[in-house]
């Protein structure tokens, strides 16, 4: 039977829209609410750590689904929640700008994107508009569940943007992931529409029919995107995609889909033909986290399996992340955060 993820978990990837007190930025008629915060020193992480992120200073951030975010500098573990000024205790994205400001995006009906400059927490205010463009230092955020929106932050203004649907498609879709490629194109992973590329001027779609492995059995959506050392793209399936600029080909299609690794477990009729999250290490190996079948490493030749268990029970994984030092981390649904030490993943800060 094909591996499916419960609908409850599909929302975990989705970050909700931001809110504020006004959108009159030009008049600067208000100052966003700020909270001078230091956080609370704690000894352990909560169990539901879904996201891992390392900032430019070397701090690791751990975003939870229920209890805010944690910062770890290698010695001290600091906890931040709505009591300190976070918009929500649910964290679905963590990002950093060129100046070292950290941003937390959430998935809640009243949540927002919160900016942290090291001293103060500020809730950003979105402005609806048509500012579809790409700039080197822009930060992109997933929009709200059920909205078909994304957010582009240029350092000053948070633009709320509607992704235009491809021709002949009227059904609702959700946005699960955002990825910037080597040429600064922005990719949006969706469910159930497939994946969309914005190249700064136009939108190109790889439809769900060419992405999902489930066909008529439903879709898990494009939850994770990575570009490999060859320049090919992976959209959490067993296939890889070669992408072309429209100016270089004489065709209606801007991509080629190629069979690649097959099932992760090497079986011809494998149920493991999709994974939940993917990252690339410093040696250009690909690491794939599945929901309940551990982690799989692909080095362009061989696939290596890492079982993630606690008390002989498989851990439910959510995300996989590579930090600046090349260390591989795992976010889980109920078992905290794990990192690779040698050839074994170990739970830390419990």
C-alpha positions as CSV (number, residue, x, y, z in Angstrom):
1,X,0.0,0.0,0.0
2,X,1.4,3.4,-0.9
3,X,2.6,5.6,1.9
4,X,0.2,8.5,2.7
5,X,0.5,11.2,5.3
6,X,-2.6,12.1,7.4
7,X,-4.3,15.3,6.4
8,X,-3.5,16.7,9.8
9,X,0.2,16.7,8.9
10,X,-0.3,18.4,5.6
11,X,-1.1,21.6,7.4
12,X,2.3,21.4,9.2
13,X,4.1,22.6,6.1
14,X,1.6,25.4,5.5
15,X,2.4,28.8,7.2
16,X,-0.5,31.2,7.7
17,X,-0.7,34.8,6.5
18,X,0.5,37.7,8.6
19,X,-1.5,40.5,10.1
20,X,-1.0,43.9,11.5
21,X,-2.7,47.1,12.6
22,X,-2.4,49.1,9.4
23,X,-1.0,48.9,5.9
24,X,-0.2,52.6,5.5
25,X,3.6,52.1,5.2
26,X,4.2,55.3,3.2
27,X,2.8,57.6,5.9
28,X,4.5,55.5,8.6
29,X,1.5,56.2,10.8
30,X,2.3,53.6,13.4
31,X,5.2,51.8,15.0
32,X,4.9,47.9,15.0
33,X,4.5,46.4,18.4
34,X,7.9,45.4,19.7
35,X,9.0,43.3,22.7
36,X,12.4,43.5,24.2
37,X,13.1,39.9,25.0
38,X,15.8,37.6,26.3
39,X,13.8,34.4,26.4
40,X,13.8,31.8,29.2
41,X,16.7,29.5,29.8
42,X,15.5,25.9,29.8
43,X,17.2,22.5,30.1
44,X,15.4,20.5,27.4
45,X,13.4,20.8,24.1
46,X,9.8,20.0,23.8
47,X,8.9,16.7,22.0
48,X,7.3,18.2,18.8
49,X,10.3,19.8,17.1
50,X,9.4,20.1,13.5
51,X,12.1,22.4,12.0
52,X,15.8,23.0,12.5
53,X,17.7,26.1,11.3
54,X,21.2,27.4,11.9
55,X,21.9,31.2,11.7
56,X,25.0,32.9,10.4
57,X,26.3,33.3,14.0
58,X,26.2,29.5,14.5
59,X,23.2,29.4,16.7
60,X,20.7,26.6,16.1
61,X,17.0,27.3,16.2
62,X,14.4,24.6,16.8
63,X,10.8,25.4,15.8
64,X,8.0,23.4,17.5
65,X,4.4,22.8,16.6
66,X,3.0,23.7,20.0
67,X,5.5,25.5,22.2
68,X,7.3,28.2,20.2
69,X,11.0,28.3,19.2
70,X,14.3,27.4,20.9
71,X,17.8,28.9,20.3
72,X,20.9,26.9,21.2
73,X,24.4,28.4,21.1
74,X,26.2,25.2,22.1
75,X,25.9,25.9,25.8
76,X,22.6,27.6,26.6
77,X,19.1,26.7,25.4
78,X,16.8,29.7,25.3
79,X,13.0,29.4,24.8
80,X,10.7,32.0,23.1
81,X,6.9,31.8,23.1
82,X,3.9,34.1,22.6
83,X,4.6,35.4,26.1
84,X,7.8,36.9,24.8
85,X,6.1,38.4,21.7
86,X,5.9,35.6,19.1
87,X,2.8,35.8,17.0
88,X,2.2,32.1,17.5
89,X,3.6,29.1,19.3
90,X,3.5,27.1,16.1
91,X,6.6,27.5,13.9
92,X,6.5,26.3,10.3
93,X,9.3,28.3,8.8
94,X,12.6,29.8,10.1
95,X,14.6,32.1,7.8
96,X,17.4,34.7,8.1
97,X,18.1,37.9,6.1
98,X,21.4,39.4,5.0
99,X,21.6,41.4,8.2
100,X,21.1,38.5,10.6
101,X,17.5,39.1,11.4
102,X,15.6,35.9,12.1
103,X,12.0,35.3,10.9
104,X,9.4,32.9,12.2
105,X,6.4,31.9,10.1
106,X,3.4,30.1,11.7
107,X,0.3,28.0,10.8
108,X,-2.6,29.4,12.7
109,X,-5.7,31.3,11.9
110,X,-4.5,34.4,13.7
111,X,-0.7,34.0,13.2
112,X,1.9,36.2,11.6
113,X,5.4,36.4,10.5
114,X,7.6,37.5,13.4
115,X,10.9,39.3,12.9
116,X,13.6,39.0,15.6
117,X,16.6,41.3,15.5
118,X,18.3,39.8,18.5
119,X,16.6,42.2,20.9
120,X,13.0,42.8,19.8
121,X,10.2,40.8,18.3
122,X,8.1,42.5,15.6
123,X,5.0,41.2,13.9
124,X,5.2,42.1,10.2
125,X,2.2,43.6,8.3
126,X,1.5,42.4,4.8
127,X,0.4,44.5,1.9
128,X,-1.7,43.0,-0.9
129,X,-0.3,43.8,-4.3
130,X,1.2,42.7,-7.6
131,X,4.9,43.1,-6.7
132,X,5.9,39.9,-8.5
133,X,9.7,40.2,-8.9
134,X,12.9,38.6,-7.8
135,X,15.7,40.4,-6.0
136,X,18.8,38.8,-4.5
137,X,18.0,39.6,-0.9
138,X,14.3,38.9,-0.9
139,X,12.9,36.4,1.6
140,X,9.9,34.3,0.5
141,X,7.4,32.8,2.9
142,X,4.6,30.3,2.5
143,X,1.2,31.8,2.7
144,X,-1.8,30.9,4.7
145,X,-3.5,27.5,4.6
146,X,-6.3,27.5,2.0
147,X,-5.2,30.9,0.5
148,X,-3.0,30.1,-2.6
149,X,-0.8,33.0,-1.5
150,X,2.9,33.6,-0.8
151,X,4.8,36.5,0.8
152,X,7.8,38.3,-0.5
153,X,9.7,40.5,2.0
154,X,12.1,43.0,0.5
155,X,13.5,44.1,3.8
156,X,10.9,46.9,4.2
157,X,7.6,45.7,2.9
158,X,5.9,42.3,3.2
159,X,4.0,41.8,-0.1
160,X,1.1,39.4,-0.1
161,X,0.9,37.7,-3.5
162,X,-1.5,35.4,-5.3
163,X,0.0,32.6,-7.4
164,X,-1.7,32.6,-10.7
165,X,-3.2,29.3,-11.7
166,X,-2.3,27.6,-14.9
167,X,-4.8,27.6,-17.8
168,X,-7.8,25.2,-17.5
169,X,-7.3,24.7,-13.7
170,X,-10.0,26.0,-11.4
171,X,-9.6,23.8,-8.3
172,X,-8.2,25.0,-5.0
173,X,-4.5,24.3,-4.2
174,X,-2.2,24.8,-1.2
175,X,1.4,25.8,-1.1
176,X,3.7,23.4,0.8
177,X,7.3,24.6,0.1
178,X,9.4,27.4,-1.4
179,X,12.9,27.0,-2.9
180,X,15.3,29.4,-4.6
181,X,17.5,27.7,-7.2
182,X,21.0,28.4,-8.4
183,X,19.7,31.0,-10.9
184,X,17.6,32.7,-8.3
185,X,14.3,31.3,-9.8
186,X,11.7,30.8,-7.1
187,X,9.9,27.4,-6.9
188,X,6.6,26.8,-5.2
189,X,5.6,23.2,-4.2
190,X,1.9,22.7,-4.1
191,X,-0.8,20.2,-3.4
192,X,-2.4,19.0,-5.7
193,X,-1.3,21.1,-8.6
194,X,2.4,20.1,-8.8
195,X,5.3,22.6,-8.8
196,X,5.5,26.1,-10.2
197,X,8.6,28.1,-11.2
198,X,8.7,31.9,-11.2
199,X,11.7,33.2,-13.1
200,X,11.1,36.9,-12.4
201,X,8.7,37.5,-15.3
202,X,6.6,34.4,-15.9
203,X,5.3,31.3,-14.3
204,X,5.9,27.7,-15.5
205,X,4.2,24.6,-14.1
206,X,5.1,21.0,-13.8
207,X,1.7,19.5,-13.2
208,X,0.7,17.0,-10.5
209,X,0.4,14.3,-13.1
210,X,4.1,14.5,-13.7
211,X,5.1,14.8,-10.0
212,X,3.0,12.6,-7.8
213,X,3.6,8.8,-7.6
214,X,0.0,8.2,-6.4
215,X,-1.8,9.1,-9.6
216,X,-5.5,8.4,-8.9
217,X,-4.8,7.5,-5.2
218,X,-4.4,11.1,-4.0
219,X,-1.4,13.3,-3.6
220,X,1.0,14.2,-0.8
221,X,2.0,17.4,-2.5
222,X,5.5,18.8,-3.2
223,X,6.7,19.3,0.3
224,X,10.4,19.6,-0.3
225,X,12.6,20.8,-3.2
226,X,16.3,20.6,-3.8
227,X,18.7,21.1,-6.8
228,X,21.5,18.5,-7.0
229,X,25.1,18.8,-8.1
230,X,24.1,18.2,-11.7
231,X,21.6,21.0,-11.7
232,X,18.6,18.6,-11.7
233,X,15.6,19.1,-9.4
234,X,14.1,16.7,-6.9
235,X,10.4,17.1,-5.9
236,X,10.1,14.5,-3.2
237,X,9.7,11.6,-5.6
238,X,12.0,9.0,-7.1
239,X,12.3,11.0,-10.3
240,X,14.6,13.9,-11.1
241,X,13.9,16.8,-13.5
242,X,16.2,18.6,-15.9
243,X,15.1,22.1,-16.3
244,X,15.7,24.3,-19.4
245,X,15.3,28.0,-20.1
246,X,12.6,28.6,-22.7
247,X,15.0,30.5,-24.8
248,X,17.3,27.5,-25.3
249,X,14.8,25.0,-26.5
250,X,12.2,24.8,-29.2
251,X,9.5,23.0,-27.3
252,X,6.4,23.7,-25.2
253,X,8.0,21.9,-22.3
254,X,10.7,23.4,-20.1
255,X,11.7,20.2,-18.4
256,X,12.5,16.5,-18.8
257,X,11.5,13.9,-16.2
258,X,13.9,11.1,-15.8
259,X,13.7,7.9,-13.8
260,X,16.4,8.0,-11.1
261,X,16.7,6.1,-7.8
262,X,13.5,4.0,-8.0
263,X,12.1,2.9,-4.7
264,X,14.3,3.9,-1.7
265,X,14.4,0.4,-0.5
266,X,15.5,-1.0,-3.9
267,X,12.4,-3.1,-4.4
268,X,10.7,-3.1,-7.9
269,X,7.3,-2.5,-6.4
270,X,8.4,-0.3,-3.6
271,X,6.0,1.7,-1.4
272,X,8.9,4.0,-0.7
273,X,8.8,6.0,-3.9
274,X,8.1,9.3,-2.1
275,X,9.7,11.0,0.8
276,X,8.8,13.9,3.1
277,X,11.9,16.1,3.2
278,X,15.2,16.3,1.4
279,X,18.5,18.1,1.8
280,X,22.0,18.1,0.2
281,X,25.2,17.7,2.3
282,X,28.6,19.3,1.8
283,X,29.7,16.3,-0.4
284,X,26.6,16.7,-2.6
285,X,25.0,13.5,-1.3
286,X,21.2,13.7,-1.0
287,X,19.5,12.9,2.3
288,X,15.8,12.0,2.4
289,X,13.6,11.7,5.4
290,X,10.4,9.6,5.2
291,X,7.5,9.8,7.5
292,X,8.0,6.5,9.3
293,X,10.7,4.6,7.4
294,X,13.8,6.4,8.6
295,X,16.4,8.3,6.5
296,X,17.9,7.4,3.1
297,X,21.2,8.8,1.7
298,X,21.9,8.7,-2.0
299,X,25.4,9.3,-3.3
300,X,24.6,9.1,-7.0
301,X,25.5,5.3,-6.9
302,X,24.3,3.8,-3.7
303,X,21.4,4.2,-1.3
304,X,22.1,3.8,2.5
305,X,19.3,3.4,5.0
306,X,19.4,4.9,8.5
307,X,16.7,3.5,10.9
308,X,15.5,6.1,13.4
309,X,14.2,4.3,16.4
310,X,13.5,4.9,20.1
311,X,12.7,2.0,22.3
312,X,12.6,-0.2,19.2
313,X,9.8,1.9,17.7
314,X,10.2,3.9,14.5
315,X,10.3,7.6,14.9
316,X,7.8,9.7,12.9
317,X,10.0,12.2,11.0
318,X,9.0,15.6,9.6
319,X,12.1,17.4,8.3
320,X,15.7,17.0,7.5
321,X,18.3,19.8,7.5
322,X,22.0,20.4,6.8
323,X,23.7,23.1,8.8
324,X,26.8,25.2,7.8
325,X,29.1,22.6,9.3
326,X,27.6,19.9,7.2
327,X,25.8,18.2,10.1
328,X,22.5,16.5,9.3
329,X,19.6,17.2,11.6
330,X,16.1,15.7,11.9
331,X,12.8,17.3,13.1
332,X,10.2,14.9,14.5
333,X,6.6,14.8,15.3
334,X,6.9,13.5,18.9
335,X,10.5,12.7,19.6
336,X,12.4,16.0,19.7
337,X,15.4,16.8,17.5
338,X,18.1,14.3,16.3
339,X,21.5,14.8,14.7
340,X,23.9,12.6,12.9
341,X,27.0,11.7,15.0
342,X,29.3,9.5,13.0
343,X,27.0,7.0,11.3
344,X,24.2,7.1,13.9
345,X,21.4,9.6,14.5
346,X,21.1,10.5,18.1
347,X,18.5,12.5,20.0
348,X,19.9,15.6,21.8
349,X,18.7,18.2,24.2
350,X,16.1,16.0,25.7
